[in-house]
Amino acid sequence: MDSIHNLFRVFLPKYLRSLPIPKTAAGYASLSGEDWLNLSPVFLTSIIFVYALFQTLCNRRKKIPKPKVNYTIQKEDTKVVTQFDIEDLGDKIAFCRCWRSKKFPLCDGSHNQHNAEARDNVGPLLLRRDAVEDN
């Protein structure tokens, strides 16, 4: 802590007092090359500070896009729509909800790997037809 104290209380004020800062704008034209080299760390630090401040303010205004769900399935279409006839479904069917299935829109269990990688809990949509007993 003592070195940080010395930096801000002793070294930095001495360094700033020793800089050849002219009193007028015209005085910058009369500075020598060595004077410009002595001023360069101050100018570079100021530029970096202003740039970082500008980036921080600009990034707050940007809207962060929401992540995509569908990475590969029918990307050439504006909307993915699949139709099934209810009579053709059979007694039970599982539809994919993670968009990772190789048999999309049917589930192939790809959600298990997705859940492990993304720490998610998505699963398939299961449709089943209960057998109706005739009385």
C-alpha positions in Angstrom: 0.0 0.0 0.0 2.9 2.3 0.7 4.0 2.1 -3.0 0.5 3.1 -4.2 0.5 6.0 -1.7 3.9 7.2 -3.0 2.7 6.9 -6.6 -0.3 9.2 -6.0 1.1 11.5 -3.4 4.7 12.0 -4.5 5.5 10.7 -8.0 2.4 11.6 -9.9 2.2 15.3 -8.7 6.0 15.8 -9.4 5.5 14.2 -12.9 2.5 16.4 -13.8 4.3 19.6 -12.5 7.3 18.7 -14.7 5.3 18.5 -17.9 5.8 21.3 -20.4 2.2 22.4 -20.8 1.9 25.7 -22.5 -0.5 28.4 -21.3 -2.0 29.1 -24.7 -2.9 27.0 -27.7 -0.2 28.8 -29.8 2.3 27.6 -27.3 2.0 24.0 -28.5 3.6 25.1 -31.8 6.8 26.1 -30.0 7.2 22.8 -28.2 10.3 20.8 -29.0 10.3 17.1 -30.0 11.5 16.1 -26.5 8.6 18.2 -25.0 6.1 16.3 -27.2 7.6 13.0 -26.1 7.2 14.0 -22.5 3.5 14.9 -23.1 2.7 11.7 -25.1 1.9 9.5 -22.1 -0.6 12.1 -20.9 -2.2 12.4 -24.3 -2.3 8.6 -24.8 -3.9 8.1 -21.4 -6.5 10.8 -22.0 -7.3 9.3 -25.4 -7.7 5.8 -23.9 -9.9 7.1 -21.1 -12.2 9.1 -23.5 -12.4 6.0 -25.9 -13.3 3.7 -23.0 -16.0 6.2 -21.7 -17.4 6.5 -25.2 -17.5 2.7 -25.7 -19.3 2.3 -22.4 -21.9 4.9 -23.2 -22.5 3.6 -26.7 -22.8 -0.1 -25.6 -25.5 0.8 -23.1 -27.6 2.0 -25.9 -27.2 -1.0 -28.1 -29.9 -3.7 -27.9 -28.5 -7.1 -27.2 -30.0 -9.5 -29.7 -31.8 -12.5 -28.3 -30.1 -15.8 -29.1 -31.4 -18.0 -31.9 -33.2 -21.2 -31.2 -33.1 -22.7 -34.7 -29.6 -23.0 -36.1 -30.0 -25.5 -38.9 -33.5 -26.5 -39.8 -35.1 -25.1 -42.9 -33.2 -21.8 -42.7 -34.2 -20.9 -46.2 -37.9 -20.6 -45.1 -39.2 -17.6 -43.3 -41.2 -19.8 -40.9 -40.9 -23.5 -40.1 -44.3 -25.1 -40.2 -45.0 -28.9 -40.2 -48.4 -30.5 -40.5 -49.5 -34.0 -39.5 -52.9 -35.6 -39.9 -54.1 -36.7 -36.4 -55.2 -40.0 -37.7 -51.7 -40.8 -39.0 -49.9 -40.2 -35.6 -50.7 -43.5 -34.0 -51.0 -44.1 -30.3 -47.9 -42.1 -29.2 -45.5 -39.5 -30.8 -42.8 -37.2 -29.5 -42.1 -33.8 -31.1 -38.8 -31.9 -30.7 -38.8 -28.6 -28.8 -35.1 -28.0 -28.7 -34.6 -27.7 -32.5 -31.5 -30.0 -32.4 -33.2 -33.2 -33.6 -31.9 -34.7 -36.9 -35.4 -36.0 -37.5 -37.1 -32.7 -36.8 -40.0 -32.2 -36.1 -39.8 -35.6 -34.4 -37.7 -35.9 -31.3 -34.6 -38.1 -31.5 -33.3 -37.4 -28.0 -30.9 -34.5 -29.0 -32.3 -32.5 -26.1 -30.3 -34.6 -23.7 -27.0 -33.3 -25.1 -28.4 -29.8 -25.4 -29.5 -29.9 -21.7 -26.1 -31.1 -20.6 -24.2 -28.4 -22.6 -26.6 -25.5 -21.9 -27.7 -26.5 -18.4 -31.2 -26.3 -19.8 -34.3 -28.5 -19.0 -36.1 -28.7 -22.4 -37.7 -32.0 -23.4 -40.1 -33.2 -26.1 -43.8 -32.6 -26.6 -45.4 -36.0 -26.1 -48.8 -36.8 -27.6 -50.5 -40.0 -26.8 -53.9 -41.5 -27.5 -55.3 -43.4 -24.6 -57.0 -46.6 -25.5 -60.7 -46.4 -25.0 -62.3 -49.6 -23.7 -65.7 -50.5 -25.2 -68.3 -51.3 -22.5 
